[in-house]
Structure formats: structure tokens, C-alpha cells
Amino acid sequence: MGQLDFLPVLLGSDVNVYGMARSFHEAYGIKSVAVGKGRLNATSNSSIVSVECVEPNLEDDAVFCKTLIDFAGRYPNKTLLLVPCGDNYIKLLVRNQEQLRPYYRFECIDEPLLMRLSIKESFYQVCEEHGFAFPKTTTCSYETYKGVKLPFDFPVIIKPSNSVAYWNCHFQYKKKVFVANNREEFDAILDAIYGSSYKDHLICRNIFQGTTAICV
């Protein structure tokens, strides 16, 4: 293979970034660079990716654009492939894609479609529109979760509808997805989640059957 003139620029510094860097390395034998809000263990001391720029305020749109435009100036002779490795970075890129297109190569959808796909209630609507099979669900909100009636039996999977808002909230024993085996566990999990800064909808799905009902 001839000398490659492109460089993967990965957004983030977690295990998703490491996995993407590994894919580039396996396919092309190249090392990636990363831009993120901090330095995490998953990409520390790696021989296939280096976190070359850290900006704690990267989720601010103006800071995001300036940081990436300045970073592109380090590699004037490279084609820079910009790859967001997390929901928050995807939304940042979608919102700011026109400002960054002169400096990076990337593909992304427009913001209205992103919002339909990233919020799980509307994502399920898209699945229905296109005839895709998916587990039927119910949702509950911060306003209605107390004593909400479930249209199916336990165990029940609980996950956030808005993954970006959930990523930024903090509470004890936080998990990406919860499983409640009975009503007591279900109520305790919802109390913990809504006791944090997260106030968006939650998706609840029975593990064994799919019955649709919406609590709003």
C-alpha cells in the first residue's frame, strides 16, 4: 500500500474512540489522533491513538468549532477524516457541520433527522413508518412516573430516551440500562434516575413480550 495522505481525527477519548482507532489501524496500519474533553484510561498510553487536544468546554458550539478549526491547522497537508465517537459529539458535528466542512471530511445527516433518530420515541415511529421490527415499549415521564401502570409483567428493561442528557447526569449506581425484576426495584430505579438532573422520558420494555402503551 502506498503512503496514505489521510488522518483519522476521532472525537472523544473513551473506549469508543479506542475501538474506532483499532479499526483504522487494522484496516490501514495507521495511527489516529483524538480531540476530547479529557484524558481517559481507554486511550492512555496507546500505540494506535493519541489524544492530542483536550478542551473541557468542547460541548460549547463556539468552542467546538474553534478548537477543531485550530486543530486542523496542525496538519495542513493531510486529508482529515472527522469521526464523532459518541452521541454528544454527533450532535455537535451535525449542528456545526457547515463551519467545519472546509477543514474536514465527514458525512452526517441534518439536525431534524438526527433528532428523530436520537430520541427513542421518535426513533420507534421511524421504525414503524419503514416497517422495521422492534421491541414494543411504553414510556414514562418525570411528571407521570410515580405509580405509573405498566401494561406488561416484570422483568422490565429501563433506559433513557435522551442518551445525551442521561450521560450528563449523576447518581449512585448509575447504569446505561437497568433491569427491574419487580415493582419495588422498578420504583427505586425511577426514583434514583429522576432524583438526578435527568428529567426527560424513560423507555420501559418487557423482556419477554411486546405490548405498546404510552404514558405521557
HUZITA-V692100 format. One record per backbone hydrogen bond with DSSP energy under -1.0 kcal/mol. CO is the residue of the C=O (numbers start at 1). NH is the residue of the N-H. E is the energy in kcal/mol with one decimal. If there is no record, write none. Layout:
co:CO nh:NH e:E
co:CO nh:NH e:E
//
This chain:
co:5 nh:79 e:-2.7
co:7 nh:81 e:-2.2
co:8 nh:33 e:-2.4
co:9 nh:83 e:-2.6
co:10 nh:35 e:-2.5
co:11 nh:85 e:-1.5
co:14 nh:18 e:-1.8
co:15 nh:19 e:-2.5
co:16 nh:20 e:-2.0
co:17 nh:21 e:-2.7
co:18 nh:22 e:-2.5
co:19 nh:23 e:-1.7
co:20 nh:24 e:-2.2
co:21 nh:25 e:-2.4
co:22 nh:26 e:-2.7
co:23 nh:27 e:-2.1
co:24 nh:28 e:-2.7
co:25 nh:29 e:-2.0
co:32 nh:50 e:-1.5
co:33 nh:10 e:-3.0
co:34 nh:52 e:-1.6
co:34 nh:53 e:-1.3
co:35 nh:12 e:-2.8
co:36 nh:55 e:-2.6
co:40 nh:43 e:-1.3
co:41 nh:44 e:-1.2
co:48 nh:32 e:-2.7
co:50 nh:34 e:-2.2
co:50 nh:52 e:-1.1
co:53 nh:36 e:-2.2
co:55 nh:58 e:-1.7
co:57 nh:60 e:-2.0
co:60 nh:64 e:-3.1
co:61 nh:65 e:-2.3
co:62 nh:66 e:-2.3
co:63 nh:67 e:-2.8
co:64 nh:68 e:-2.1
co:65 nh:69 e:-2.7
co:66 nh:70 e:-2.7
co:67 nh:71 e:-2.2
co:68 nh:72 e:-2.2
co:71 nh:74 e:-1.9
co:72 nh:75 e:-1.5
co:75 nh:78 e:-1.4
co:79 nh:7 e:-2.6
co:80 nh:105 e:-3.2
co:81 nh:9 e:-3.4
co:83 nh:11 e:-2.6
co:86 nh:90 e:-2.3
co:87 nh:91 e:-2.2
co:88 nh:92 e:-1.9
co:89 nh:93 e:-2.5
co:90 nh:94 e:-2.6
co:91 nh:95 e:-2.4
co:92 nh:96 e:-1.6
co:96 nh:100 e:-1.2
co:97 nh:101 e:-1.5
co:100 nh:103 e:-1.9
co:100 nh:104 e:-1.7
co:105 nh:82 e:-2.3
co:110 nh:114 e:-2.1
co:111 nh:115 e:-2.5
co:112 nh:116 e:-1.7
co:113 nh:117 e:-2.0
co:114 nh:118 e:-2.5
co:115 nh:119 e:-1.5
co:119 nh:123 e:-2.2
co:120 nh:124 e:-2.4
co:121 nh:125 e:-1.3
co:122 nh:126 e:-2.1
co:123 nh:127 e:-2.1
co:124 nh:128 e:-2.2
co:125 nh:129 e:-2.4
co:126 nh:130 e:-1.7
co:127 nh:132 e:-2.8
co:137 nh:213 e:-1.4
co:138 nh:204 e:-3.2
co:139 nh:215 e:-1.2
co:140 nh:202 e:-2.5
co:141 nh:145 e:-1.5
co:145 nh:148 e:-1.8
co:155 nh:207 e:-1.5
co:156 nh:180 e:-2.9
co:157 nh:205 e:-2.3
co:158 nh:178 e:-2.8
co:159 nh:203 e:-3.6
co:161 nh:120 e:-1.0
co:162 nh:166 e:-2.0
co:163 nh:167 e:-2.2
co:164 nh:168 e:-1.3
co:166 nh:169 e:-1.3
co:171 nh:174 e:-1.2
co:178 nh:158 e:-2.8
co:180 nh:156 e:-2.5
co:182 nh:186 e:-2.3
co:183 nh:187 e:-2.8
co:184 nh:188 e:-2.0
co:185 nh:189 e:-2.4
co:186 nh:190 e:-2.2
co:187 nh:191 e:-2.3
co:188 nh:192 e:-2.0
co:189 nh:193 e:-2.5
co:190 nh:194 e:-2.7
co:193 nh:196 e:-1.6
co:201 nh:161 e:-2.4
co:202 nh:140 e:-1.8
co:203 nh:159 e:-2.2
co:204 nh:138 e:-2.5
co:205 nh:157 e:-3.4
//
